[in-house]
Amino acid sequence: VMVKPALAYLDVISRVREAFDLPVAAYNVSGEYSMVKAAAKLGWVEEERVMMEILVGIKRAGADLILTYSAKEAARVLAR
């Protein structure tokens, strides 16, 4: 079962996790990705920290799989 957009529907991810005995995928859509990139470019947020907070939040909501434009960046952070 896929939930999209992920960030706006963390509650739905959690409910889907509870209701179905199936893998739950969450799609961190391009608008969510762009929002973080734009805020970081303006110096409003620390991009890496916000990116990881979003991904951890999606995982904590119950997603087994996260599809994200931040995949390569997140992999670099997790490899450290």
N, C-alpha and C positions, 0 to 999 in steps of 0.2 A: 504494500500500500504506500503510495507516495503522497506527501503533503507539500504543497507549495502555495505561497511563499513560506519558507520555514520560520523566519523570525517573527512574523506577525501571527503565526498560528502555533506557538509553542504549546498552548493548552490543547489544541487539536491533536498534535503529535502525542501528547500524554494520554489523551482519551483513546486514540487509535491503538496505542501500545496496550492499554488495559482491555480493550474490547476484542481485539483480534489476535489470534495465535499465528501471525504472519510477520515477515520482516517489514520493518517500517523505514522508509526512505524519506529524507527531507531535502528539498531543493532550496538552497540558499541562492535566491534569484539575483539577476544582474543588477537590479535596482538597489538591493541591500548591499551588494559588493561596491557599487558605485558610490553609495552614500558614505561608506567608510573611507574610500579612496579620496573623495572630495573633501571630507572633514579633515583628513590627515594632511592633505595638500595645503589647506588653510592654516594648519597648525593647531587645530581645535582638539584633536585627539591623537593618541599614540597608536598608529595604525596596527602594529603587530599585536599589541595588548587587546585592542578592541576586536580584531579579527579572531583571536583565540578565545576571547570571552564569548563571542557569538557562537563559535563552533562548540565550545564546551556546554553552553546553554542548550543548544540543539540536542547534543548527546544526552545531557541530563534530563531533557524532556522525554527521551525514550527512543530516539532515532538509532537504528542499527547502521544506517548508511547515510552519509551526507554528501550530496552533490553540490560542489561549490566552485566558483571561479578562483577561489583562494587556495585551491588544492596544492599547487606547487609551493606557495609561500608557507602554508601550514606544515607541509612535509619537511621543509627546511628547518622550521622552528622545532618541530618534534624530534628531528634528528640530532639536535644539539644536546 
